[in-house]
């Protein structure tokens, strides 16, 4: 050891002298190399030889674990190919040996196999599956059968009497769901509903006043007083003839247990109006007058889902035409001017009387919110061309409120379930079928009872 230190000091002194003399020759390079060799021997002598793992030679075939000193190592820092089996005693002491068995690498106790898992698909198959999901497949050959299963080829038998769906045969569910989500429903037009459904609407009297005389009589009236006078005109039959020809809207879908179901509701093609077919004006009504008119004509107010489905089935969509808001919104002159705008839209679109038209008004609707917020009217709709309503369901106004944007569309109390005449109210109370007609689920008995009491007042 002493000799080694002596030689190192001598070599160092020679290196210093050579550096001072600035003699760039081969001897100086040799001196530096010798210094490095001597320094390495000194370190080896001071620290001792590197110890080999005791079990390396005895267990060469066993997979070996690598335990890194810190957790900064990850799979990304490992070499992609391991040509030799790696063993380690410390993180800074690695010895390579030829593998004689399967290689397994573990980091912090987590194995990382080198072999590709057998369950993974080849890259080519993955690309094929991805393309199949992104790009549509060819039209299936049996698509006609699928459509036939959704839309029946035969129209409902309108000649049969109404069959009541008894409550005893329905699943009972007293818990009111806040929101009912269903798969998208499909709608279709089937022609015309039977004229017997409007038998309760009297014929227009021969001496009925024209619409100008009717509006002149209520020019300075608003609210309940105006509603009463206009209600009398409508109940007397002073309405356009095309409102007596109800239009069927078919709603198709599947129940929650997977059964294909078709429900047909018969609705007025336009909103309730007074006057003749040549000269009429759509009328807004407060809740009480709206309920009395519906009851006398043996009809119901639509739900918000019905309003959406009617809009989807309409033959003509008119863009909403809002007018300047203010106190004059409730005046008779205002809803007459709005009616003129709607009629110009209809004529420009080439619409015919009796055509199912939607988008021109908000609807007075049937909802459980009328029971939760008694003394209020519920309005919804005024759909834009993209199908989104301007007016969400609202009960902000009092029951007597009505302005130019409100309209009254009626739905017959006779519906058709899979072709059979059925009570609309029974369907709306039925937990199985109510979802087709109402976003709120089945209507509770107390809600319907409170609405019936409203008509009597």
Secondary structure, DSSP 8 states (H G I E B T S, - for coil): -HHHHHHHHHHHHHHHHHHHHT--SHHHHHHHHHHHHHHHHHHHHHH------TTTTTTTTS------SSTT--GGGS-S--SSEEEEEETTEEEEE---S--EEEETTEEEESS--TTS--HHHHHHHHHHHHS-----TTHHHHHHHHS-SS---TTS--B---GGGS----S--S-------EEEE-S---GGGGTTS----TT---HHHHHHHTTT--HHHHHHHHHHHHHTT-S-GGGGS-EEEEEEEE-TTS-EEEEEEEE-SS--EEE-SSSEEE----HHHHHHHHHHTTEEE--HHHHHHHHHH-SEE--------SGGGGSHHHHHHHHHHHHHHHHHHT--TT--EESSSEEE---THHHHTTTB--EEEEE-TTS-EEEEEE--SBTT---TTEE--EEESEEEETTEEEEHHHHHH-TTTHHHH-TT-S--HHHHHHHHHHHH-
